[in-house]
Amino acid sequence: MSTTVFSQARIVDPSRGIDEVGTVIVEGRKIVAAGKAALNQGAAQDATVIDCAGKAIIPGLIDARVFIGEPGGEHRETIASASVAAAAGGVTSIVMMPDTDPVIDNVALVEFVLRTAKDTAVVNIFPAAAITKGLEGREMTEFGLLREAGAIAFTDGRHTISSALVMRRALTYARDFGGVIAHETQDADLASSGVMNEGLYASWLGLAGIPREAESIPLERDLALARLTGGAYHAAKISTAMAANAVTRAKADGANVTAGVSIHNLSLNENDVGEYRTFFRLTPPLRAEEDRRAMIEAVKGGTIDIIVSSHDPQDVDTKRLPFADAAAGAIGLETLLGAALRLYHNGDLTLLRLVETLSTAPARLFGLPGGTLKPGAVADLALVDLDEPWIVSESGIRSRSKNTCFEGARLQGKVLQTMVAGRTVFSA
């Protein structure tokens, strides 16, 4: 059994409220010590000792919203390539969306993902199953069988369920099976042909806009149904102050509700679209600066529980088009932590809160292992130099697709080593 000792590390563990200099000792697959008290703890003579010199050790990130091409779109991303990109970004667990071809809406597809991940992935892959068959918003999938097969949540991915009755039934059945309904809300009629945030900037560019109400109206409906059913509801990606206020009210009413936000809506605003830059065509769209600031305040105050990359690989054929014709989505696994650390470096969020939203909270929300450095836990962790600057370049991207919003961006905070179950899966 191999032993690794990380000495003189800044240990950031939100699960125990710890941000202190100490030692982390990993034996085999498990963490046996982590904290200030372990500074003078002895380890095996043949242990590998890494002097961290103040660099940070955090629980491996858990990215709860990742789109992967396999099966059906392997040219965009495979489970194997996504896992390599994740490891480079300090992500040790991925929640995979069901938007594949065929859709992950039956037991065989859940088993395919788990089997492929076991054979090819270097990080943990947890499939989320579709709420409705074919993501069509009409007929519900077999929640019980899917949970038994290994689906950790239910979502229709990029699609919004228009039927209130279907959503009510989904929340009720998911409650009975201990599952979470994660839903991305965008009213199809209000959004119509919109391709970016509705406002003055969209008018200047001559592009059709998507109003904030397209997000908040179906969200308000879902929150009311969550109150009615008592089911666990997760607003997968909110982007407006209006939506954050709705979630705050629902939580105050005692509803079993959580919320997530994409790192893009925390880091960027509608002005970044520039002159029709299609890599910035996203769902939900990049909003106004006041909405971006509202998202940060919602993370700080606890209205938003988790931050996700919303990794959505698109190839050249779907992105190198006129803005209105380009596919929505951007990759984000490798830049999630670096972009999020901007919020720490500029004083918007404490490091403890940031790591909680990226790791500890998603583990708790979806009932996943990880998200902690406590002794006895599986050794899923990342060693990070919080201050090392780096520039995002297309040549350095490990994902099969290169549609990043951060190409050429200067980020501060680089992953040096990623460990999954005690095995090093990435080393800078």
NUZA-675724 format. One line per 4 residues: number of its first residue (from 0); their letters; for each residue y, x, z of N, C-alpha, C. Coordinates in steps of 0.1 Angstrom, whole numbers, plus 2048, in hexadecimal, padded with zeros to 3 digits. Each point is the difference from the previous one (the first is absolute). Example, Ala and Ser with C-alpha at 12.3 -4.5 7.8 and 13.67 -1.06 7.14 Angstrom:
2
0> AS> 7C7/884/84E/80C/7F7/800/80C/809/800  80B/7FC/7F9/80B/809/800/80B/7F8/808
// end
This chain:
428
0> MSTT> 7F4/809/800/80C/7F7/800/80C/809/800  809/7FE/7F6/80C/809/7FE/80B/7FB/80A  808/809/804/80B/7FD/809/80D/806/7FB  80A/7F7/7FF/80D/805/7FC/80A/7FD/80B
4> VFSQ> 809/80A/803/80A/7FF/80A/80D/802/7FA  809/7F5/801/80D/801/7FC/809/802/80C  805/80D/801/808/803/80C/80F/800/7FD  808/7FD/80B/80E/800/800/805/7F6/7F5
8> ARIV> 7FA/7F5/7FF/804/7F5/7F7/809/7F6/806  809/7FA/7F9/807/7F4/804/7F7/7F4/7FE  7FB/7FB/80B/7F6/7F5/7FE/807/7F2/801  7FF/7F9/7F6/807/7F3/7FF/7F5/7F5/7FF
12> DPSR> 7FE/7F9/80B/7F5/7F6/801/806/7F3/805  804/7F7/7F8/806/7F3/804/7F6/7F8/808  7F3/801/7FE/7F6/7F8/807/801/803/80F  805/80C/804/801/804/80E/80F/802/804
16> GIDE> 809/7FE/7F7/80E/802/803/803/80F/802  7F9/809/7F9/802/80E/802/807/807/7F5  80A/808/803/807/809/7F7/803/80C/808  7F7/80A/7FF/800/80C/809/7F9/80B/7F9
20> VGTV> 804/80C/805/7F9/80C/7FB/7F3/802/808  7F5/803/7F9/7F3/801/806/7F6/806/7F7  7F3/7FD/803/7F5/805/7F8/7F7/7F4/7FC  7FB/800/7F4/7F6/7F7/7FB/7F3/807/7FD
24> IVEG> 7F5/7FC/806/7F3/806/7FE/7F7/7F6/7F9  7FB/804/7F5/7F7/7F8/7F8/7F2/806/800  7F6/7F8/804/7F2/805/800/7F8/7F7/7F7  7FA/805/7F6/7F9/7F7/7F7/809/7F6/7FA
28> RKIV> 7FC/7F3/801/808/7F5/7FB/80B/7FB/809  800/804/80D/808/7FA/80A/80B/809/805  80A/7F9/806/80B/807/807/7FB/801/80F  7FF/80B/806/7FC/802/80E/80C/802/809
32> AAGK> 80B/804/7FB/80C/802/809/80C/7FF/7F7  80B/7FB/805/80C/7FF/7F8/80C/7FD/80A  808/80B/802/80C/7FE/809/804/80C/807  80A/7FF/808/805/80B/808/7F6/805/80A
36> AALN> 7F7/7F7/805/7F6/804/80A/7F6/809/7FA  7FE/800/7F3/7F6/808/7F9/805/80E/7FC  80C/803/804/806/80D/7FC/7F7/80C/804  7FB/7FF/80C/7F8/80B/806/7F1/7FD/800
40> QGAA> 7FC/7F6/7F9/7F2/7FC/800/7F8/80A/7F7  7F5/805/805/7F8/809/7F8/7F9/7F9/7F5  7FD/808/7F6/7F8/7FA/7F4/7F5/80B/7FD  7F6/7FB/7F8/7F5/809/7FC/805/80D/7FA
44> QDAT> 7F9/80B/803/804/80D/7FB/801/801/7F1  7F7/7F8/7F9/800/800/7F1/80A/7F6/7FA  809/7FA/809/809/7F6/7FB/80A/806/7F6  804/7F8/7F7/80B/804/7F7/80D/7FC/807
48> VIDC> 809/80A/802/80D/7FD/807/80B/801/7F6  808/7F5/800/80C/7FF/7F7/80C/800/809  809/80A/7FF/80C/800/807/80A/7F7/7F8  804/7F5/806/808/7F6/7F9/80F/804/801
52> AGKA> 804/808/80A/80D/804/802/80B/7F5/7FF  7FD/7F5/807/809/7F5/801/7FF/7F6/7F5  7F7/802/7F6/7FE/7F6/7F5/7F9/7F4/807  802/7F5/7F9/7FB/7F3/806/7F2/7FC/7FC
56> IIPG> 7F8/7FB/809/7F4/7FA/7FD/801/7F1/803  7FD/7F8/7F6/801/7F1/801/7F3/7FA/7FC  7FD/7F4/805/7F4/7F9/7FB/801/7FE/7F1  7F5/801/7F9/800/7FE/7F2/806/7F3/7FC
60> LIDA> 809/800/7F5/806/7F4/7FC/7F6/7F5/7FB  803/7F4/803/7F7/7F5/7FB/809/7F7/7F6  7FE/802/7F4/808/7F9/7F5/7FA/7F2/7FD  806/7F6/804/7FA/7F3/800/802/7F8/7F3
64> RVFI> 806/806/7F6/802/7F9/7F3/800/809/7F5  7F4/802/7FB/7FD/80A/7F5/7F9/7F9/7F4  806/801/7F4/7F9/7FB/7F4/7F9/80B/7F9  7F4/7FE/7FD/7F8/80A/7F9/7FA/7FA/7F3
68> GEPG> 7FF/807/7F5/7FB/7FB/7F4/7F1/7FD/800  7F8/807/807/7F2/7FF/7FF/7FB/7F4/809  7F8/7F7/7FA/7FA/800/7F2/80A/7FA/7F6  7FE/804/7F4/807/7FA/7F4/80C/807/7FB
72> GEHR> 807/808/809/80C/807/7FC/7FF/80F/804  7F5/806/7FE/7FE/80E/805/80A/809/7F9  806/7FD/7F5/809/809/7F9/80D/801/809  803/7F6/808/80C/800/809/7FD/807/80D
76> ETIA> 7F5/7FD/806/7FC/806/80D/7F1/7FC/803  7F9/80A/805/7F3/7FD/805/800/801/810  7F6/7FB/806/7FF/802/80E/800/80E/804  7F9/809/7F8/800/80E/804/80E/806/7FE
80> SASV> 807/7FD/7F5/80D/807/7FE/80A/7FA/80A  800/7F4/804/809/7FA/80A/7FD/807/80D  7F4/803/803/7FC/806/80D/806/80E/801  7FF/807/7F5/806/80E/800/80F/800/802
84> AAAA> 807/7F6/7F9/80E/7FF/801/804/7FC/80F  7F7/7F7/806/803/7FC/80D/7FF/80C/80A  7F5/808/7FE/7FE/80B/809/80C/80A/800  806/802/7F4/80B/809/7FE/80C/7FA/807
88> GGVT> 801/7F3/802/80B/7FA/807/7FE/7FD/80F  7F5/805/805/7FD/7FE/80E/7FA/7F2/803  7FC/7F9/7F6/7FA/7F3/801/7F1/801/802  7FA/7FB/80B/7F2/802/802/7F8/7F3/7FE
92> SIVM> 808/7F4/7FF/7F9/7F4/7FE/809/7F7/7F6  7F9/7F9/7F7/806/7F8/7F6/7FB/7F2/801  809/7F6/800/7FB/7F2/7FE/803/7FD/7F1  7F4/7FE/7F9/801/7FE/7F1/801/7F2/7FC
96> MPDT> 80A/7FD/7F8/803/7F2/7FB/7F5/7FB/7F6  7FE/7F3/7FF/7F5/7FB/7F8/804/7FE/7F1  80C/805/7FC/805/7FE/7F3/7F9/80A/7F6  7F4/7FE/7FD/7F8/808/7F8/7FA/7F7/7F5
100> DPVI> 7F8/806/7F7/7FA/7F9/7F5/7F1/803/7FF  7F7/7F8/806/802/7F3/805/807/801/80E  805/7F4/804/807/7FF/80D/7F6/801/80C  804/806/80B/7F8/802/80C/800/7F2/807
104> DNVA> 7F8/7F7/7FB/7FF/7F2/805/7F2/7FC/804  7F7/80A/7FF/7F2/7FC/804/7F9/80C/807  7F5/7FE/806/7F9/80A/809/7FD/80C/7F7  7FB/7FE/7F4/7FC/80C/7F8/80B/809/7FD
108> LVEF> 80C/7FB/7FE/80C/809/7FE/804/808/80D  7FF/7F9/80B/803/807/80D/7F6/80B/802  7F4/7FD/7FD/7F5/80A/802/802/80C/7F6  805/7FD/7F4/802/80A/7F6/80B/80A/804
112> VLRT> 80B/7FA/806/80B/808/805/7FB/809/80B  7F9/7FB/80A/7FB/808/80B/7F6/80B/7FC  7F8/7FC/7F6/7F6/80A/7FB/807/80B/7F8  809/7FC/7F8/807/80A/7F8/809/809/809
116> AKDT> 806/7FB/80A/808/807/809/7F7/80A/808  7F5/7FC/804/7F7/809/807/7FB/80B/7F8  7FF/7FE/7F3/7FB/80A/7F7/80B/80A/7FB  80C/7FB/7FF/80A/807/7F8/80D/803/808
120> AVVN> 803/7F8/80B/80D/801/806/800/80A/80C  80C/807/802/801/809/80B/807/7FA/80C  805/7F4/7FE/806/7F9/80C/7F9/7F2/801  803/7F9/80B/7FA/7F3/802/806/7F5/7F7
124> IFPA> 7F8/7F9/7FA/804/7F5/7F7/7FB/7F3/806  80A/7F6/803/7FC/7F3/805/805/7F6/7F6  7F6/7F8/7FA/804/7F6/7F6/805/7F4/807  80B/7FA/7FA/805/7F3/803/7FB/7F6/7F5
128> AAIT> 7FA/7F5/804/7FB/7F7/7F6/80B/7F5/7FC  7FD/7FA/7F5/80A/7F6/7FB/7FF/7F3/808  80B/7FA/802/800/7F3/807/7FA/7F5/7F6  804/801/7F4/7FB/7F6/7F6/7F9/807/7F4
132> KGLE> 7F6/7F9/7FB/7F8/805/7F5/809/803/7F4  7FE/80D/7FB/808/804/7F4/80E/802/803  805/7FF/80D/80E/801/803/808/7F5/7FA  7F9/7F4/7FD/806/7F5/7F9/807/7F6/809
136> GREM> 7FF/802/80D/807/7F7/809/7FA/7F2/802  7F4/7FE/7FC/7FA/7F2/801/7F4/800/809  7F5/806/7FC/7F4/7FF/807/7FE/80C/80A  7FE/7FD/80D/7FE/80A/809/7F3/808/7FF
140> TEFG> 801/80D/804/7F4/808/800/7F7/7FD/80D  7F5/806/800/7F7/7FF/80C/803/80A/80B  80A/7FB/809/805/80A/80A/7F5/805/809  7F7/7F8/804/7F6/805/80A/7F7/80B/7FA
144> LLRE> 7FB/7FD/7F4/7F8/80A/7F9/807/80D/7FD  80D/7FE/7FC/808/80C/7FC/803/809/80D  803/7F9/80B/802/807/80D/7F3/808/803  7F5/7F9/7FF/7F3/806/804/7FD/80C/7F7
148> AGAI> 804/7FF/7F3/7FE/80B/7F7/809/80C/802  80B/7FE/808/809/80C/803/80F/7FE/7FC  804/7F4/7FB/80E/7FE/7FD/808/7FF/80D  80B/807/801/807/801/80D/80C/7F6/800
152> AFTD> 803/7FA/7F5/80B/7F6/800/7FF/7F9/7F3  809/7F5/7FE/800/7F8/7F5/80E/800/7FA  801/802/7F3/80D/800/7F9/7FE/7FD/7F1  80A/7FA/7FA/800/7FE/7F2/808/80B/7F9
156> GRHT> 802/80B/807/806/80C/7FA/80E/7FD/7FB  802/803/7F3/80E/7FE/7FB/803/7F1/7FE  7F6/7F7/802/802/7F2/7FC/804/7F8/80D  809/7F6/7FD/804/7F7/80B/7F9/7F2/7FE
160> ISSA> 7FA/7FB/80A/7F9/7F3/800/80B/7F5/801  800/7F8/7F5/80A/7F5/800/7FC/7F4/808  7F4/7FE/802/7FB/7F3/807/800/802/80F  808/7F7/806/801/800/80F/7F2/7FD/806
164> LVMR> 7F9/7F7/7F9/7F3/7FC/806/7F6/80B/7FF  800/808/7F5/7F7/80B/800/804/80A/80B  80D/803/802/804/809/80A/7FC/7FB/80E  802/7F3/802/7FC/7FB/80D/7F1/802/803
168> RALT> 7F8/7FD/7F6/7F1/802/801/7FC/80E/802  807/809/7F9/7FD/80F/801/803/804/80E  80C/7FD/806/803/804/80D/7F6/7FA/80A  7FC/7F4/7FE/7F6/7FA/809/7F3/807/800
172> YARD> 7FA/802/7F4/7F3/807/7FF/801/80E/804  80B/807/7FD/801/80E/804/801/801/80F  806/7F7/807/801/7FF/80E/7F2/7FF/806  7F7/7F7/7FA/7F3/7FE/805/7F7/80D/7FE
176> FGGV> 803/808/7F6/7F8/80C/7FE/807/80D/805  80B/7FE/807/807/80C/806/807/808/7F6  804/7FA/7F5/806/808/7F5/80F/7FE/7FF  807/809/7F9/80E/7FF/7FE/803/7FC/7F2
180> IAHE> 80A/7F7/7FE/805/7FC/7F3/80C/808/7FD  800/809/7F6/80B/808/7FC/805/7FB/7F3  80D/7FC/800/805/7F9/7F4/80E/805/7FC  801/802/7F3/80C/805/7FA/807/7F4/7FA
184> TQDA> 80C/7FD/804/806/7F3/7FC/80B/802/7F6  7FF/7FA/7F4/80A/7FF/7F6/7FE/7F3/7F8  809/7F7/802/7FF/7F3/7F9/801/802/7F1  7F6/7FC/7F8/7FF/803/7F2/80B/7F9/7F8
188> DLAS> 804/7F4/804/80A/7F9/7F9/80E/806/803  803/803/80C/80D/806/803/801/80E/7FA  7F5/808/801/801/80D/7FA/801/7FF/7F1  7F8/7F7/7FA/800/7FD/7F2/7FF/80D/7F8
192> SGVM> 809/803/7F8/7FF/80D/7F7/808/80B/807  804/7FF/80D/807/80A/806/7F9/80D/801  807/80B/7FF/7FA/80E/801/806/809/80A  80B/7FC/806/806/808/80B/808/7F7/809
196> NEGL> 806/805/80B/807/7F8/809/80C/7F9/7FA  801/7F3/803/80B/7F8/7FA/80D/804/807  80A/803/7F8/80D/804/805/809/806/7F5  80B/806/805/80A/805/7F6/7FA/80B/7F8
200> YASW> 7F8/809/806/7FA/80B/7F8/7F7/7FC/7F5  7F8/7F6/803/7F7/7FA/7F6/808/7FA/7F4  80C/7FA/804/808/7FA/7F5/806/80B/7F8  804/80B/806/806/80C/7F8/7F5/805/7F6
204> LGLA> 7F4/801/805/7F5/805/7F7/7FB/7F6/7F6  804/7F3/802/7FC/7F6/7F7/7F1/7FC/802  7FB/801/80D/7F3/7FE/803/7FF/7F3/808  7F5/7F8/7FE/7FE/7F4/808/7FC/804/80F
208> GIPR> 806/7F9/809/7FE/803/80E/7F6/7F8/808  7FB/805/80B/7F7/7F9/809/808/7FD/80D  803/7F4/803/808/7FD/80C/7F8/803/80D  807/802/80B/7F9/803/80D/7F8/7F4/804
212> EAES> 805/7F4/7FC/7F9/7F3/804/7F2/7FF/7FA  7FD/807/7F5/7F3/800/7FA/7F6/806/809  804/809/809/7F7/806/80A/800/7F7/80D  80B/7FC/804/801/7F9/80D/7FB/7F2/800
216> IPLE> 801/7F9/7F5/7FC/7F1/801/7F0/7FF/801  7F8/807/7F8/7F2/800/803/7FC/806/80D  808/80A/805/7FD/807/80D/802/7F5/80B  80B/7F9/7FF/803/7F6/80B/7F4/7F6/800
220> RDLA> 7FB/7FC/7F5/7F5/7F7/7FF/7F4/806/807  7FD/80C/7FD/7F4/807/806/801/801/80F  80C/803/805/802/802/80E/7FF/7F2/807  804/7F6/7FA/7FE/7F2/806/7F1/7FD/800
224> LARL> 7F8/804/7F6/7F2/7FE/800/7F9/809/80A  805/80B/802/7FA/809/80A/802/7FA/80E  80B/7FA/803/803/7F9/80C/7F6/7F4/802  7FE/7F9/7F5/7F8/7F4/800/7F1/803/802
228> TGGA> 7FB/80B/7FA/7F2/803/801/7FC/809/80B  80A/809/804/7FC/80A/80A/7F9/80C/7F9  800/800/7F3/7FA/80B/7F9/808/80D/800  7FA/80B/7FE/807/80D/7FF/806/802/7F2
232> YHAA> 80D/801/800/807/801/7F3/808/80D/800  7FF/807/7F5/807/80C/7FE/809/7FF/7F3  80D/800/802/809/801/7F5/7FF/80E/7FA  7FA/801/7F5/7FB/80E/7FB/80C/809/7FC
236> KIST> 80A/7FB/7F9/80B/808/7FC/80D/7F8/800  808/801/80A/80D/7F9/800/80B/80A/7FC  80B/7FA/7FB/80A/80A/7FB/80E/7FB/802  802/7F5/807/80D/7FA/802/803/7FD/80F
240> AMAA> 80D/800/803/804/7FC/80E/7FC/7F2/803  800/7F7/7F6/7FD/7F2/801/7F1/7FF/804  7F7/808/7FA/7F2/800/804/7FE/805/80E  807/80B/803/7FE/806/80D/804/7F6/80B
244> NAVT> 80B/7F9/7FE/804/7F6/80A/7F6/7F5/801  7F9/7FC/7F6/7F6/7F6/800/7F4/805/809  7FC/80C/7FD/7F5/806/808/804/801/80F  80C/804/803/805/801/80E/7FF/7F3/807
248> RAKA> 804/7F5/7F9/7FF/7F3/806/7F2/7FB/802  7F7/803/7F6/7F2/7FC/802/7F9/808/80C  803/80C/801/7FB/808/80C/805/7FA/80D  80D/7FD/800/806/7FA/80C/7F9/7F3/804
252> DGAN> 7FB/7F8/7F6/7FA/7F3/802/7F1/802/804  7FB/80D/800/7F3/802/805/7F5/800/7F5  805/7FF/7F3/7F6/801/7F5/7F9/80D/7FF  7F4/800/7FB/7F8/80C/7FF/804/807/7F2
256> VTAG> 80B/806/800/807/805/7F4/803/80E/801  7FE/808/7F5/804/80E/7FF/807/802/7F2  806/80B/7FE/807/802/7F4/7FF/80F/7FC  800/803/7F3/801/80D/7FB/80B/802/7F6
260> VSIH> 803/80C/7FD/80B/803/7F6/7FB/80D/7F8  804/800/7F3/7FD/80B/7F8/80A/80B/803  7FB/80D/7FF/809/80B/802/80B/800/7F6  7FE/7FA/7F4/80A/800/7F6/80C/7F7/804
264> NLSL> 7FD/7F5/807/80B/7F7/805/807/806/80C  7FA/80A/806/807/807/80B/808/80C/7FC  7FC/806/7F4/806/80C/7FC/80A/7FE/7F4  7FF/7F6/7F9/808/7FE/7F3/806/7F3/800
268> NEND> 80A/7FE/7F7/807/7F3/7FE/801/7FE/7F1  806/7F4/7FD/801/7FC/7F2/807/80A/7F7  80A/808/806/807/809/7F8/7F8/80C/7FA  7F4/802/806/7F7/80A/7FC/7FA/7FD/7F2
272> VGEY> 800/7F3/7FC/7FB/7FC/7F3/808/808/7F5  80D/804/803/807/808/7F7/802/7F9/7F2  7FE/808/7F6/800/7FA/7F2/7F2/7FD/7FC  7FB/7F5/805/7F3/7FB/7FB/7F4/809/803
276> RTFF> 7FF/806/80C/7F5/809/803/7F4/7F8/804  7F6/7FF/7F8/7F5/7F7/802/7F7/804/80B  800/80C/805/7F8/804/80C/806/7F9/80C  80C/7FA/7FF/806/7F9/80B/7FF/7F1/7FF
280> RLTP> 7F8/7FC/7F6/7FD/7F1/7FF/7F4/7FE/80A  803/7F9/80A/7F6/7FE/80B/7FF/7F1/804  7F5/7FD/808/7FF/7F3/806/7FD/802/80F  808/7FA/809/80D/7F9/7FD/80A/80A/7FA
284> PLRA> 80A/7FC/7F9/80A/809/7FA/808/807/80B  806/80C/7FC/809/807/809/80C/7F7/802  804/7FE/80C/80A/7F7/804/80E/807/802  809/7F8/804/80E/806/803/7FF/809/80D
288> EEDR> 80A/808/801/800/80A/80C/800/7F9/80D  806/7F4/801/800/7F9/80D/7F2/7FB/804  7F8/7FD/7F5/7F2/7FC/803/7F8/80C/804  802/80B/7FA/7F9/80C/804/803/804/80E
292> RAMI> 80D/7FF/804/803/803/80E/7FA/7F6/80A  7FF/7F3/7FB/7FA/7F6/808/7F1/803/802  7FA/805/7F6/7F1/804/801/7FF/80B/80B  808/80A/800/800/80B/80A/801/7FA/80E
296> EAVK> 80A/7F7/802/802/7FA/80D/7F4/7F7/804  7FA/7FA/7F6/7F4/7F8/803/7F4/808/805  7FF/80C/7FA/7F6/80A/804/803/805/80E  80C/803/802/804/805/80D/7FE/7F6/80B
300> GGTI> 804/7F3/7FD/7FF/7F6/80A/7F2/7FA/802  7F7/803/7F8/7F2/7FB/801/7FD/7F3/7F8  80A/7FB/7F8/7FD/7F5/7F8/7F6/804/7F5  803/80C/7FA/7F6/805/7F6/7F7/809/808
304> DIIV> 7F3/7FE/7FE/7F5/807/808/7FC/80D/7F9  7FF/800/7F3/7FA/80B/7F9/808/804/7F3  7FF/80C/7FC/805/805/7F3/7F5/804/7F7  801/7FC/7F4/7F5/803/7F6/806/807/7F4
308> SSHD> 7F7/807/7F8/804/806/7F4/802/7F7/7F4  7F8/7F5/801/7FE/7F7/7F5/7FD/807/7F3  7F7/80A/801/7FC/809/7F5/7FA/7F7/7F5  807/801/7F4/7FC/7F7/7F5/801/808/7F3
312> PQDV> 7F5/808/7FD/801/808/7F4/800/7F9/7F3  80A/804/7F7/801/7FA/7F3/801/80C/7F6  7FA/7FE/7F4/7FF/80B/7F7/80D/800/7F6  800/809/7F8/80C/802/7F7/801/7F3/7F7
316> DTKR> 7F5/7FB/7FB/801/7F4/7F7/807/7F4/807  7FF/7FF/80D/806/7F4/807/80E/803/806  804/80D/800/80D/804/807/80A/804/7F6  7FC/807/7F5/80A/805/7F6/803/7F5/7F6
320> LPFA> 806/7F6/806/804/7F4/7F8/80E/7FC/804  807/7F7/7F9/80C/7FA/805/7FE/7FB/80E  80B/800/808/7FE/7FD/80E/7FA/7F2/802  804/7F6/7F9/7FB/7F3/802/7F1/7FE/7FC
324> DAAA> 7FB/80A/7F8/7F3/7FF/7FB/7F6/809/808  806/809/808/7F7/809/807/7F9/7F9/80C  7F4/806/803/7F9/7FB/80B/807/804/80D  7FE/7F7/80A/806/803/80D/7F7/809/808
328> GAIG> 805/809/809/7F8/808/808/803/80F/7FF  7FD/807/80C/802/80E/800/7F5/806/809  7FC/80C/7FE/7F7/807/809/807/804/80D  7F9/803/80A/806/804/80D/7F8/806/80A
332> LETL> 7F3/803/7FE/7F8/805/80B/805/80E/804  803/808/7F6/804/80E/803/80E/802/806  808/7F6/7FD/80E/801/805/803/7F7/80C  7F7/7F8/804/802/7F7/80B/806/806/80D
336> LGAA> 7F9/80B/804/805/806/80D/80D/807/7FD  801/808/7F5/80D/807/7FE/80C/7F7/7FF  7FE/7F5/7F9/80B/7F6/7FE/803/7FA/80E  7F6/7FC/807/802/7FA/80D/807/809/80A
340> LRLY> 7FD/80D/7FF/807/80A/80A/80F/801/7FE  805/7FB/7F4/80E/7FF/7FF/806/7F8/80B  7F9/7F5/804/805/7F7/80A/800/807/80E  7F7/809/802/800/808/80C/80B/80B/800
344> HNGD> 801/807/7F5/80A/80B/7FF/80F/7FB/801  802/7F4/7FB/80E/7FB/800/803/7F7/80D  7F6/800/808/802/7F9/80D/7FE/7F1/800  7FB/7FA/7F5/7FE/7F2/800/7F4/7FB/809
348> LTLL> 7F5/809/801/7F4/7FC/807/7FC/80C/808  7FA/7FE/80C/7FA/80B/807/7F3/804/7F9  7FB/80C/802/7F3/804/7FA/7F5/7F8/805  800/7FC/80D/7F6/7F8/806/7FF/7F3/7F9
352> RLVE> 80B/7F9/7FE/800/7F3/7FA/7FC/801/7F1  804/80A/7F9/7FC/802/7F2/7F1/802/7FF  7FA/808/808/7F2/803/7FF/7F8/7F3/804  806/7F9/80A/7F9/7F3/804/7FF/7F6/7F4
356> TLST> 80B/7FF/7F8/800/7F7/7F5/7F7/805/7F4  7FE/80C/800/7F8/806/7F5/7F1/802/803  7FD/7FF/80D/7F2/803/804/7FB/7F7/80B  806/801/80C/7FA/7F8/80B/801/7F1/7FE
360> APAR> 80B/7FB/7FB/801/7F2/7FE/7F7/7FA/7F6  7FF/806/7F4/7F6/7FB/7F6/7F2/800/805  7FC/80A/808/7F3/801/806/7FD/7F4/809  80A/7FD/808/7FF/7F5/809/800/7F3/7F9
364> LFGL> 809/7FE/7F6/801/7F4/7F9/7F4/7FC/7F8  7F9/809/7FA/7F4/7FD/7F8/7F3/804/806  801/804/80D/7F4/803/807/7F8/80C/7FB  808/80B/7FC/7FA/80B/7FA/7FF/80C/80A
368> PGGT> 7F6/809/7FE/800/80C/808/80B/809/7FC  804/809/809/80B/809/7FD/80D/7FB/807  80B/807/7FC/80D/7FD/805/802/805/80E  7F8/809/805/801/806/80D/7FB/80E/801
372> LKPG> 805/808/80A/7FB/80D/802/7FA/801/80E  7FC/7F5/806/7FB/800/80D/7F2/806/800  7FC/807/80B/7F3/806/801/7F5/7F6/7FE  7F6/804/7F8/7F5/7F7/7FD/801/7F9/7F3
376> AVAD> 80D/800/7FA/802/7F9/7F3/7FB/809/7F5  7FD/7FA/7F4/7FD/807/7F4/80C/808/7FC  7FD/80D/7FC/80B/809/7FD/805/7FE/7F2  808/7F5/7FF/808/7FE/7F4/80F/804/803
380> LALV> 804/80B/7FA/80E/804/804/806/809/7F5  80D/802/802/808/808/7F6/808/80A/808  800/80C/7FA/80A/80B/806/80B/800/7F6  80C/7FF/806/80D/7FE/7F7/80A/809/805
384> DLDE> 806/807/7F6/80D/808/803/80B/7F6/7FD  806/7FB/80B/80A/7F6/7FF/80D/805/7F9  802/80D/7FF/80D/805/7FB/7FE/806/7F2  7F4/803/7FB/7FE/807/7F4/805/7F7/7F4
388> PWIV> 80A/806/7F8/805/7F8/7F5/7F6/801/7F4  800/7F6/7F7/7F8/801/7F4/805/7F7/7F6  7FE/802/7F3/805/7F8/7F5/7F4/7FA/7FA  801/7F3/7FE/7F5/7F8/7F9/801/803/7F1
392> SESG> 7F5/805/7FA/7FF/803/7F2/7F4/7FA/7FA  801/7FC/7F4/7F5/7F9/7F9/7F4/809/7FF  802/80D/7FE/7F5/809/800/7F8/801/80D  806/7FD/80B/7FA/801/80D/7F9/7F3/804
396> IRSR> 802/7F6/7F9/7FA/7F3/804/7F1/7FF/7FD  7F8/7FC/80A/7F2/800/7FE/7FB/7F3/7FB  808/7F5/802/7FC/7F3/7FA/7FE/801/7F1  7F7/7F8/7FB/7FE/800/7F1/80D/7FB/7F9
400> SKNT> 807/7F7/806/80D/7FB/7FA/80C/807/807  80A/801/7F9/80C/809/804/80C/7F7/803  7FF/7F3/801/80C/7F7/801/806/800/80E  805/80B/804/806/801/80D/810/7FD/800
404> CFEG> 805/7F9/80A/80E/7FE/801/807/80D/805  7F8/80A/805/806/80B/806/7FF/80D/7F8  7FE/7FF/7F3/7FF/80C/7F8/80D/808/801  7FF/80D/804/80C/808/801/807/7FE/80D
408> ARLQ> 7FB/7F7/809/807/7FE/80D/7FD/80C/809  80A/803/809/7FE/80A/80A/7FC/7FA/80D  7F4/802/805/7FB/7FA/80C/7FF/80B/80B  800/7FC/80C/7FF/80A/80B/7F5/7FB/809
412> GKVL> 7F5/808/801/7F4/7FC/808/7F4/801/7F7  7F8/80A/802/7F4/802/7F7/7F3/801/807  7F6/7F9/7FB/7F3/800/806/7F9/80E/7FD  7FC/806/80A/7F9/80D/7FF/7F1/7FF/800
416> QTMV> 7FB/7F6/807/7F1/7FF/801/7FD/7F1/804  7F6/7FB/7FA/7FB/7F2/803/7F1/801/803  7FD/7F9/80B/7F2/801/805/7FB/7F1/801  7F4/7FE/7FB/7F9/7F3/801/7F3/802/806
420> AGRT> 7FE/7F9/80C/7F4/801/808/7FC/80F/802  80B/808/803/7FE/80E/804/7FE/809/7F4  800/7FB/7F4/7FF/808/7F4/80D/802/7F9  804/80C/7FD/80C/802/7F9/7FF/7FC/7F1
424> VFSA> 808/7F6/7FC/7FF/7FB/7F3/80C/804/7F7  80A/806/807/80C/805/7F9/806/80B/808  804/80B/7F9/806/80B/806/80A/806/7F6  80D/801/804/80A/804/7F7/7FF/80F/7FE
// end
